[in-house]
Amino acid sequence: MRVRTSMSRWFFAAVLTMFGAVAGAPSSSAAEIESGGPLTSIDISPVLNCDVRYEGDVMGEWYDDIACGTFVAFDDRLFGPERVPAGGDATLVDNYEPFTAVSQSGPTGAGTSASPYTVTTTVGLGDTGATLTQVDTYVAGATAYRTDIRITGGATTGDAVVFRGGDCYLQDSDFGLGQVLDGNSPVCKAQPDSVNPERVEGMRPLSSGAAYIEAGYNQVWEAIGRGEMLPNTCRCDERIDNGIAISWTREISQGATVTLSSLTFFSPVGTTPLTVSKTVDQSEVSAGSEVTYTIRVSNPGATSQVVSSVTDSLPAGFTYVPGSTTGATTNDPTGTTDLTWTDDIEVPAATGDTPGSVSLSFRATVSDVAGTYTNTASATGEGVTVVAAEDTAPVTVTAASPTTATSTTSTSTSTTSSSSTSTSTTSTSTSSTPTSTTTSDPTATTSQPTSTTTGGPTATVSGGPETPDVVQTDGGPMDSASGGALVVLAGAAGLGLLLALRWSVMRPSRRH
């Protein structure tokens, strides 16, 4: 087992503090979200280390507190934090280059679902001209926080692999088991003989196309060090000193922006984010017909959860058929197009690798206007994080068949109808697009985004004392104001590295 050491940090911290005073460096070189818990502290360094504290734990949730962060393989180099404890298999590769600290602001926000605590950090990717802005958000009472990574391309273009990874130190222990949830979310799980054997910490990608790894901590850093997509492997049943990571590959183009989103979640009882999916019984119908939608809420975790409402935003021109709801509830929703079913619905825990689930079905009358329509469904509950189904269950509405009357009149009417329909179809191809103006990645069950993504997918949370996860709604935190900006580095790379080093050597002394 590795032993945490902090003695040398005190000496270096004192030296750097004196030097920082002479150099006129900011008195604080990191942004920290503090709350009443259960995540009492989320600290993001100027070069994207992460340090998370869970109430009741003596140590941080990652090894040596800061062995967690964001990395980018791009232009034959691997960019990442200046220092990662025991992470030399990534940070000591020949082509490793620390991020250049640019700026950091926050925390802002009130810690609510509508206004989460927000920290915004911007770094540079060497001389490529690309910049990475990371927005970390937290809702007080939740046991997870959300990370949105936005990369804007510069003069250097090409494919990039973006990583989020960490060396687990779950429940003050360096050893544990592994697990994969929803086919793409790696988890470190407590040892069977621990106080809370179901306790987990994990990473849940919200953007599509993600890969993962759960393995020995050195194997995780080695996989990131190779700069390639992760292998989708898990040493799940082995009791090892483990770590986890997720990755995506995206094309970086000059002036274009890509956004990648994820949740990092923690739970002492194995509670994990719920996932909503939606299907429709017919993919193509004529105008004015009825279709049947089914909304399913799945729970891959070890603890049952209760949702108090299920919501569905029908496409423009679609209307709910009264009395048609069946399944988990038979109550009619409020609304005719923006539907809300209000009822306490228990979503059972997973059985082995099979998620627990509940579903409800209902009928809707489709639009009279031809086009292809999608919609969004979600759910809410006290202390429950839900990953919504966005822009899903597509239905293609075709023009209604013309009625047959006398041959002369019918021909005239058919011609007129055809012309009108052609015009309507062209108009509908725009109007039937979902109302959100972001071009974000939806949940992992939907299509790949373009390289001009400007926002993250949606997850929702309600506050509470035992909330498992965190959310962001309505366009994602990229639209949040950045009040209270703290400029970490305005120019010289040397000063940026100094600030990063100051953070890494001083941060652990806060607790130890």
C-alpha positions in Angstrom: 0.0 0.0 0.0 1.2 3.5 -0.8 1.7 5.8 2.2 0.5 9.4 2.0 3.2 11.9 2.8 2.9 15.6 3.5 6.1 16.5 5.4 8.0 17.9 2.4 5.0 19.9 1.3 5.2 22.1 4.4 8.7 23.2 3.5 8.0 23.9 -0.1 4.7 25.6 0.7 6.5 28.0 3.0 9.1 28.8 0.4 6.6 29.3 -2.4 4.3 31.4 -0.1 7.2 33.8 0.5 8.1 33.8 -3.2 4.5 34.4 -4.2 4.3 37.4 -1.9 7.4 38.9 -3.6 6.1 38.1 -7.1 2.7 39.6 -6.3 0.9 36.3 -6.9 -2.8 36.0 -5.9 -3.3 35.0 -2.3 -5.5 32.1 -3.4 -4.6 29.9 -6.4 -7.5 27.5 -6.5 -11.3 27.7 -6.4 -13.2 25.7 -3.8 -16.9 25.0 -3.4 -17.8 24.5 0.2 -21.2 23.3 1.4 -22.9 21.6 4.3 -22.5 18.3 2.5 -22.5 15.6 1.8 -19.8 16.8 -0.5 -18.3 19.3 1.9 -15.6 20.5 -0.5 -14.9 20.4 -4.2 -11.6 22.0 -5.0 -10.5 22.6 -8.6 -6.9 23.6 -9.2 -5.8 26.1 -11.9 -4.6 23.2 -14.0 -7.6 20.9 -13.4 -6.8 18.6 -10.5 -9.8 17.8 -8.5 -10.0 17.3 -4.7 -13.3 16.1 -3.3 -14.2 15.7 0.4 -17.2 13.6 1.6 -18.7 14.2 5.0 -17.4 11.9 7.7 -14.3 10.8 5.8 -10.9 11.7 7.2 -9.2 11.7 3.8 -10.1 13.0 0.4 -11.9 10.7 -2.1 -8.9 10.5 -4.4 -5.4 9.3 -3.5 -3.3 11.9 -1.8 -6.3 14.2 -2.3 -5.5 15.5 -5.8 -4.9 12.3 -7.9 -7.8 13.2 -10.1 -8.1 15.4 -13.1 -8.7 16.2 -16.8 -6.3 15.3 -19.6 -6.2 15.9 -23.3 -4.2 13.9 -25.9 -3.8 16.3 -28.9 -1.1 17.2 -31.5 1.0 14.2 -30.5 1.2 15.4 -26.9 -0.6 14.7 -23.7 -1.8 17.7 -21.7 -2.8 17.6 -18.1 -2.2 18.8 -14.5 1.3 19.7 -13.5 1.4 17.1 -10.7 -0.6 13.9 -10.1 0.4 11.9 -7.0 1.5 8.4 -8.1 0.5 9.3 -11.6 3.9 9.1 -13.3 2.6 6.6 -15.9 0.8 9.5 -17.4 2.7 12.6 -16.3 6.2 11.3 -17.0 5.7 10.1 -20.6 8.0 11.9 -23.0 5.3 13.9 -24.7 3.6 15.1 -21.5 3.0 18.8 -21.2 1.3 20.5 -18.3 -1.7 22.7 -19.0 -1.0 26.5 -19.1 -3.1 28.1 -16.4 -5.1 31.0 -17.8 -7.9 32.0 -15.5 -10.3 30.8 -12.8 -13.5 32.2 -11.3 -15.9 31.3 -8.7 -17.5 29.8 -6.8 -20.6 31.6 -7.9 -24.3 30.6 -7.5 -26.6 29.8 -4.6 -26.2 26.0 -4.6 -29.7 25.3 -5.9 -30.8 23.4 -9.0 -31.6 26.6 -10.7 -28.4 28.3 -9.6 -25.7 25.7 -8.7 -22.4 26.5 -7.2 -20.1 27.0 -10.2 -16.3 27.1 -10.7 -15.0 28.0 -14.2 -11.4 27.3 -15.1 -9.6 28.0 -18.4 -6.3 26.5 -19.4 -4.2 26.5 -22.6 -3.0 23.5 -24.6 0.6 24.5 -25.2 1.3 26.3 -28.5 -1.6 24.7 -30.3 -3.8 27.8 -29.9 -6.6 25.6 -28.3 -8.1 26.5 -25.0 -10.1 24.3 -22.6 -12.7 25.8 -20.3 -14.0 23.5 -17.6 -17.2 24.3 -15.6 -17.8 22.4 -12.4 -21.2 22.7 -10.8 -22.7 21.4 -7.5 -26.1 21.5 -6.0 -26.0 21.6 -2.2 -27.2 18.3 -0.7 -26.2 16.2 -3.7 -23.5 13.5 -3.6 -22.2 14.2 -7.1 -21.1 17.1 -9.2 -21.2 17.9 -12.9 -18.2 18.7 -15.1 -18.6 20.4 -18.6 -15.5 20.5 -20.7 -15.4 23.0 -23.6 -12.5 22.9 -26.0 -12.2 25.7 -28.6 -9.7 25.0 -31.5 -6.8 27.2 -32.5 -4.4 27.1 -35.4 -3.6 23.4 -34.8 -6.4 21.0 -35.8 -6.9 17.3 -35.6 -8.5 14.6 -33.4 -8.2 14.8 -29.6 -8.9 12.3 -26.9 -10.3 13.8 -23.7 -10.0 12.0 -20.4 -11.4 12.3 -16.9 -9.6 10.0 -14.5 -8.8 9.4 -10.8 -7.0 7.1 -8.3 -9.7 6.1 -5.9 -9.4 6.4 -2.1 -12.9 5.3 -1.3 -14.0 5.4 2.4 -10.4 6.2 3.5 -9.3 2.9 1.9 -6.9 2.5 -1.1 -8.3 -1.0 -2.1 -11.6 -2.0 -3.5 -13.6 -3.7 -6.2 -14.9 -2.4 -9.5 -18.2 -2.1 -11.3 -19.5 -0.8 -14.6 -23.0 0.8 -14.7 -25.1 1.4 -17.7 -22.4 -0.1 -19.9 -20.2 3.1 -19.8 -19.8 4.3 -16.2 -16.8 2.9 -14.3 -17.1 2.6 -10.5 -14.8 2.0 -7.6 -16.7 -0.1 -5.0 -15.9 -0.6 -1.3 -14.5 -3.8 0.0 -17.0 -6.5 1.0 -15.9 -6.4 4.7 -16.1 -2.6 5.0 -18.6 -0.6 7.0 -20.6 0.2 3.9 -19.8 -2.5 1.3 -22.1 -0.9 -1.3 -20.3 2.4 -1.2 -19.3 3.7 -4.6 -17.6 6.5 -6.4 -17.8 6.7 -10.1 -17.9 8.7 -13.3 -21.0 8.8 -15.5 -20.5 10.2 -19.0 -23.4 12.3 -20.3 -21.9 12.9 -23.7 -22.1 10.1 -26.3 -19.3 7.9 -27.5 -17.5 7.5 -24.2 -15.2 4.6 -23.3 -14.0 3.6 -19.8 -11.5 1.7 -17.7 -11.4 0.3 -14.1 -8.1 -1.2 -13.2 -5.1 -0.9 -10.9 -4.3 2.8 -10.5 -1.0 2.5 -12.4 -2.8 0.8 -15.3 -5.3 3.7 -15.4 -2.6 6.3 -15.6 -0.7 4.2 -18.2 -3.8 4.0 -20.3 -4.2 7.7 -20.2 -0.5 8.1 -20.9 -0.9 6.3 -24.2 -3.2 9.0 -25.3 -5.7 6.6 -26.9 -9.3 5.8 -26.3 -9.8 3.6 -23.2 -10.3 -0.1 -23.7 -13.7 -0.6 -22.0 -12.3 -3.1 -19.4 -12.9 -3.7 -15.7 -11.1 -5.8 -13.2 -14.4 -5.7 -11.3 -14.1 -8.8 -9.1 -10.4 -8.2 -8.1 -9.6 -6.5 -4.8 -7.0 -4.1 -6.0 -5.6 -0.6 -5.5 -7.8 0.7 -8.2 -8.7 3.8 -10.3 -11.2 4.7 -13.0 -11.3 6.9 -16.1 -13.6 7.8 -19.0 -12.6 9.1 -22.4 -14.1 10.6 -25.6 -12.6 11.3 -29.0 -13.5 14.5 -30.9 -12.2 16.5 -33.8 -10.8 19.9 -32.9 -11.1 22.5 -35.6 -10.0 26.1 -35.7 -12.6 28.4 -34.1 -15.0 25.5 -33.4 -16.0 24.3 -30.0 -16.8 20.9 -28.6 -18.4 20.2 -25.2 -18.2 17.0 -23.2 -20.1 16.5 -20.0 -20.0 14.0 -17.1 -21.1 13.4 -13.5 -18.7 12.3 -10.7 -20.8 10.6 -8.1 -20.3 9.3 -4.6 -22.7 7.3 -2.4 -22.3 5.5 0.9 -25.2 3.1 0.1 -24.6 2.5 -3.6 -27.1 5.0 -4.9 -26.3 6.0 -8.5 -28.0 8.3 -11.2 -31.2 7.1 -12.7 -31.6 7.0 -16.4 -34.7 7.8 -18.4 -35.3 6.3 -21.9 -38.3 6.8 -24.2 -39.6 4.7 -27.1 -42.5 5.0 -29.5 -44.6 2.2 -31.0 -44.6 3.6 -34.6 -41.8 5.4 -36.3 -43.9 6.7 -39.2 -47.6 7.7 -39.1 -50.0 9.9 -41.1 -51.0 13.4 -39.8 -53.6 13.3 -37.0 -53.0 9.7 -36.1 -52.2 8.4 -32.6 -48.9 6.9 -31.3 -48.1 5.2 -28.0 -45.0 6.4 -26.1 -43.3 4.5 -23.3 -41.1 6.2 -20.7 -38.8 4.0 -18.7 -36.8 5.0 -15.6 -33.9 2.6 -14.9 -31.8 2.3 -11.7 -28.4 0.5 -12.0 -27.6 1.1 -8.3 -27.9 -1.0 -5.2 -30.6 1.1 -3.5 -34.1 1.7 -4.6 -35.1 5.4 -5.2 -38.4 7.3 -5.4 -39.3 9.8 -8.1 -42.1 12.2 -7.4 -42.8 13.3 -10.9 -42.2 12.2 -14.5 -42.2 14.9 -17.2 -42.5 14.7 -21.0 -42.3 17.6 -23.5 -44.3 16.6 -26.5 -43.3 18.0 -29.9 -45.2 21.0 -31.3 -48.6 20.0 -32.5 -48.8 16.7 -30.5 -51.4 16.4 -27.8 -52.0 13.9 -25.0 -55.0 11.6 -25.2 -56.9 11.9 -21.9 -57.3 8.6 -19.9 -54.5 6.8 -21.9 -51.8 6.5 -19.2 -51.0 3.0 -18.0 -48.1 1.4 -16.0 -46.4 2.9 -13.0 -49.3 5.3 -12.7 -52.7 5.6 -14.3 -53.3 9.2 -13.4 -53.6 11.7 -16.2 -50.7 14.3 -16.3 -51.2 18.0 -16.0 -50.8 19.8 -19.3 -51.6 18.8 -22.9 -48.1 19.1 -24.5 -45.8 19.7 -21.5 -46.9 16.8 -19.5 -46.2 16.1 -15.8 -47.3 13.0 -13.9 -47.2 13.7 -10.1 -47.0 10.6 -8.1 -44.5 8.8 -5.8 -43.1 6.0 -7.9 -40.5 3.6 -6.5 -37.7 2.6 -8.9 -36.3 -0.7 -7.6 -32.6 -1.4 -7.1 -30.7 -3.4 -9.6 -30.6 -7.2 -9.4 -27.0 -8.2 -10.1 -26.1 -6.5 -13.4 -29.7 -6.0 -14.4 -31.0 -2.5 -13.5 -34.3 -2.1 -11.7 -36.9 -0.2 -13.7 -40.4 1.1 -13.9 -42.3 2.4 -16.9 -45.5 4.2 -18.0 -47.1 4.4 -21.4 -49.6 6.9 -22.9 -51.1 7.8 -26.2 -50.7 11.1 -28.1 -52.2 12.5 -31.3 -49.5 13.6 -33.7 -49.2 16.9 -35.5 -51.2 17.7 -38.7 -47.9 19.1 -40.1 -45.6 16.7 -41.9 -42.1 16.3 -40.5 -39.9 14.3 -38.1 -40.4 15.0 -34.5 -38.5 14.1 -31.3 -39.0 15.0 -27.7 -37.5 14.9 -24.2 -38.5 13.0 -21.0 -37.2 13.2 -17.5 -38.1 12.7 -13.8 -37.4 14.3 -10.5 -37.4 13.2 -6.8 -35.9 14.4 -3.6 -32.2 13.6 -3.5 -32.4 11.8 -6.9 -30.2 12.5 -9.9 -31.8 11.7 -13.3 -30.2 11.6 -16.7 -32.9 12.7 -19.1 -33.8 11.2 -22.5 -33.2 14.1 -24.9 -34.3 14.4 -28.5 -35.4 10.8 -28.7 -38.3 8.6 -29.9 -38.4 10.1 -33.4 -41.7 10.0 -35.2 -42.1 10.9 -38.9 -45.4 12.4 -39.7 -46.5 12.1 -43.3 -49.3 14.2 -45.0 -52.8 12.8 -44.6 -54.1 10.9 -47.6 -56.5 13.1 -49.7 -60.2 12.1 -49.5 -61.8 10.6 -52.7 -64.8 12.5 -54.1 -65.8 13.0 -57.8 -62.9 12.5 -60.2 -62.8 16.1 -61.4 -63.1 17.7 -58.0 -60.7 15.2 -56.4 -58.0 15.9 -59.0 -58.2 19.6 -58.4 -58.2 19.1 -54.6 -55.3 16.6 -54.7 -53.2 19.0 -56.7 -53.8 21.8 -54.3 -53.2 19.6 -51.3 -49.9 18.4 -52.7 -48.6 21.9 -53.2 -49.7 22.9 -49.7 -48.2 19.8 -48.2 -44.9 20.5 -49.9 -44.7 23.9 -48.4 -45.7 22.7 -45.0 -43.1 19.9 -45.0 -40.3 22.4 -45.7 -41.5 24.6 -42.8 -41.9 21.7 -40.4 -38.4 20.4 -40.8 -37.4 23.5 -38.8 -40.3 23.8 -36.5 -40.3 20.2 -35.4 -36.7 20.4 -34.2 -36.6 20.3 -30.4 -37.0 23.7 -28.8 -33.6 23.7 -27.1 -31.1 26.0 -28.9 -28.0 24.1 -27.8 -26.4 21.5 -30.1 -25.3 19.3 -27.2 -24.6 15.7 -26.8 -27.7 13.9 -25.5 -27.6 10.9 -23.2 -25.4 8.0 -24.3 -28.3 6.2 -26.0 -28.6 8.9 -28.7 -26.6 10.1 -31.7 -23.1 11.5 -31.8 -22.9 15.3 -31.7 -21.2 17.6 -34.2 -18.0 19.3 -33.5 -19.8 22.6 -32.8 -21.5 21.6 -29.6 -22.2 24.5 -27.4 -23.9 23.0 -24.3 -24.2 19.9 -22.2 -26.9 17.3 -21.9 -29.5 17.6 -19.2 -29.7 15.9 -15.8 -31.9 17.0 -13.0 -31.7 16.9 -9.2 -33.8 17.9 -6.2 -32.2 19.0 -3.0 -32.2 16.9 0.1 -30.1 15.6 2.9 -29.2 12.3 1.2 -29.0 13.3 -2.4 -26.9 10.9 -4.6 -26.0 13.1 -7.5 -25.9 16.5 -9.1 -27.4 18.2 -12.1 -27.5 21.1 -14.4 -30.6 22.2 -16.5 -31.6 24.6 -19.2 -28.6 24.8 -21.4 -25.9 23.8 -19.0 -23.5 25.8 -16.8 -21.6 27.2 -19.9 -24.2 30.0 -19.9 -23.7 31.0 -16.3 -22.2 34.3 -15.4 -18.6 34.3 -14.2 -18.9 36.9 -11.5 -15.9 37.1 -9.1 -13.4 36.1 -11.7 -9.9 35.4 -10.3 -7.2 35.7 -13.0 -4.6 33.1 -12.3 -2.4 33.8 -15.2 -2.5 36.6 -17.8 0.7 35.9 -19.7 3.9 34.3 -18.5 3.8 30.5 -18.5 6.3 30.4 -15.6 3.9 32.2 -13.2 1.1 29.8 -14.2 3.2 26.8 -13.4 4.2 28.4 -10.1 0.6 28.9 -9.1 -0.2 25.3 -10.0 2.7 24.1 -8.0 1.7 26.3 -5.0 -1.8 24.7 -5.2 -0.5 21.2 -5.3 1.9 21.6 -2.4 -0.4 23.6 -0.2 -3.8 22.1 -0.8 -3.3 18.8 1.2 -2.2 20.8 4.3 -5.8 22.0 4.6 -6.8 18.6 6.0 -3.7 16.9 7.1 
